[in-house]
Amino acid sequence: MQLTPFICGLVRTGGIANALKMYRDSLMTETVGLIEALYPSGFPRSHGHALFNDASQQRILGTAVRGQTFDQFRTMLGQQQELLLLIISHISMVRRAILSVLDENRPVDVSEGDGEQQSTKQEGPASQQLSLLKRYNSAKSEVLRSLNDTFDAFMDVAHVRCAKLLNHRSEQNARLSLVGFHSLYTSIWRFIEQYEALGGKMCFGLRGTLTAQAKSFLSNFHTEKSRQIHILIENEQWVQAEVPIDFQNLVNQVIDAAYVSGGQSTMDPQSPLLLGMTGAASNDGNGHSASGISLASAPNLGAPFANSPLSLATPTPVSGGEPLSASRQSTGPPRTPNTAQFDSSGGHGLLLARNDSDAASIRSVDTAGMGLMHIGGEAFHVVGCSLVLVKSVVEYLQCAVNIPMLITDVLQRLVEVFKAFNSRTCQVVLGAGAMRSAGLKNISAKHLALASESLSLCMELIPYAKECLRHVMSPSQEVLLTQLDRTVSDFSNHQGELHRKLVSIMSDRAEYHGRVLVAVKWDDLDPSTQPPVPAMDALVKEVRKLHKVLKRYLPTPALRSVFSQIFAMYETKLTPQYQKIRITSAEGKRQLMLNSQYLLRRLRALDSSVTVDWELEVVVNNIDLVKPYQPSRDTNTTASSSSPVSADQSSSEPHMPQETSSGPPQSLVSPSDGPLSPDEVDATLQSP
């Protein structure tokens, strides 16, 4: 080896330390020159690492770096990282070579061996050997210390240079798209790992800078997503939207990533939530979304984001297929993620592997025109804001999976997004805020049903999102996932309030119809009159129309629950009104009985699974006939208070009143409202 005589000579003369110091100084000077040659042309050479930290130098560098495009900056940073890795590899090679020469030429220690051999050696040669060994040990210590100083100095240069570049573009980096920031994060993290492996020391400074930049990115990302969702809810018209195939594919990615098969996790290279580096360098980092979905591809999402930079790839064209039916049930078998599909053994709650039929049902959704959003075995009617919420949730999950250091922060932000969506939806629908913010004339049963569907969509998606996060969490972090469970409970409570509001609509109408039935002259009806009388016909038509609207949007269990409450409410509201009816003849009582039986038949025909145990015939039979000469004050009072219904009054549908500043919205229907014609009810319940 050519270095052997040179190093041995330096050791004998005691010049190894000075030689290594000169090597370090020369290396630092050359490194600074090579690095600064990569900087933008507007940056003057600092001619030294100390001068590089000068405030004026940093202002010039910051201006130059911020003036670069994202591609230019990332290219410059990548070249600097490659240069630094090459230099530290050179330092490691020099270190190994010097230590190898010293070890090969290490003097023999005369103290080694048995005592008889040592006693036979002369004192002079032994003394020389000990002197050489002492000089060797001292030289090796100097070499190790000097090389460690070289490593420390070089790592300081590397940390400062990389961190300065990142900090100068911190605001721009925070505004990057997820794809752009992920490409930057990945290159820096790979550099840190390689650097630490070669240098044998932790890059605490650069790690801290990268962590701070990642948190800043997430904060800006969360602010933008929250703003989008808030504005879209404010302007939501609460009409059903078509589901673009790209949005359905996003949901399928989450479902696929939540399942575990063969011990693989979400971090498997084939996971659909992992972002690739392809295509990231072809844009400026600000123009594309990780999900590859443009808001322009979603119908009725509102104008504020028509030009929003959220498209990474060309939207996937829909290849044939007929629109799916409006039925709630999907064509595939039901797959409820929060029950049988999750195996709680071992505390991980991992999804069990899907069978072939399950996978086939998901693939069949990918090639069909989408009228509904399919999650597992359920299908949901969606509105524009719920589509954007789904897209945002997928991007949060991609952020957690691809930037694991943010996992707990992402979980917290995701919970905040769900809570904000739940709260704001309550304000604009139950609180009638949409009448002011979106210009709706009223809040109808259709609006309540679509809001309920949006909540159901969230409750079905959350368990899958929870499993995706669990895969990248440590066991000690998994306890934080209970926050998502509480969010599901909040959604469920809100949905219950929506269903109770539907019952409240019909409760107000039942009070009105009860008063109208009391005012009917049952004794004056012709014996040949067949049921129903106009008052009873109006009551039945309103119930049937509500059932028709809700059946279109609500799943069967929710529909049954709502109408079970409505039927029970009718018994509570109408029975006291029946007891106020004054009939003087058997014919009048017969007419009331026929109309009551007609009402029960129609109610039972709506849904055979809902029991109507209202003993209305018994109530009619218990009505005592009133003698003709005995006037009925209640009847006269009721009749006089029931004014004729004008054409304008009859055109009003049960709806929520306009929002006022004096307090919460009052009842959905005024007791003085008139009966609704079928066309009028249909027009209001089908469109705002």
Secondary structure, DSSP 8 states (H G I E B T S, - for coil): -THHHHHHHHHHHT-HHHHHHHHHHHHHHHHHHHHHTTS-TTS---SSHHHHTSHHHHHHHHHHHHTS-HHHHHHHHHHHHHHHHHHHHHHHHHHHHHHHHHHHT----TTSS-HHHHHHS-HHHHHHHHHHHHHHHHHHHHHHHHHHHHHHHHHHHHHHHHHHHHHHTHHHHHTS-HHHHHHHHHHHHHHHHHHHHHHSS--HHHHHHHHHHHHHHHHHHHHHHHHHHHHHHHT-----B---HHHHHHHHHHHHHHB--TT--TTSTT-TTS--STTGGGS-SSS--TT---GGGSTT--GGGTT-S---S------S-----S-SB-SS----TTTTTEE-GGG--EE----HHHHHHHHHHHTS--SSEEETTEEE-B-HHHHHHHHHHHHHHHHHHH-GGGHHHHHHHHHHHHHHHHHHHIIIIIT-THHHHS--S---HHHHHHHHHHHHHHHHHHHHHHHHHHHTS-TTTGGGGHHHHHHHHHHHHHHHHHHHHHHHHHHHHHHHHHHHHHHS-GGGS-TT--S--HHHHHHHHHHHHHHHHHHHHS-HHHHHHHHHHHHHHHHHHHHHHHTT----SHHHHHHHHHHHHHHHHHHHHH-TTS-----HHHHHHT-----TTS--HHHHHHHHHS----HHHHT--S-----BTTBS---SS-TT-----HHHHHHHHH--
